[in-house]
Amino acid sequence: MSKEWVEVFVTYDAMEAEIIKDILESGDISVVLRSAKISPYPVNIGKFGEIKILVRKQDKERAEEVIKAFQ
């Protein structure tokens, strides 16, 4: 089994990222949120505001279906 993480969704909304993470995890899909934000500075411009949702490579297709249904 591959342990490689792949990006399935990008958002600028931390709440949306957490909701999607919770939905995916409730379906037994491991999730990692990755962000370039620097904690003490609330910079949300361009790439600094992105929150990437990553899943294991073997879960990519199923995760994309779940996210599509969520939207």
C-alpha positions, 0 to 999 in steps of 0.5 A, a space after each residue: 500500500 502506498 503511503 504517498 500523500 496527494 492533494 485533492 482539494 484547496 481552499 482559503 477557508 479554514 472552516 471549510 477545510 475542517 468540515 471536509 477533513 471531518 467528512 473524509 475521516 468519517 469515511 475512514 480516509 486519512 487526511 492531512 491539512 497543509 498550509 503556509 500560514 504563519 500562526 501569529 500573522 493572519 496573512 491570507 493573500 495568494 499562496 499564503 492563504 491556501 489550505 491544501 487537503 491531502 489524502 493517501 494516493 490509494 484514497 484519492 478517487 474516493 475522496 474526490 467523490 466525497 468532496 464532490 458530493 459535499 459541494 
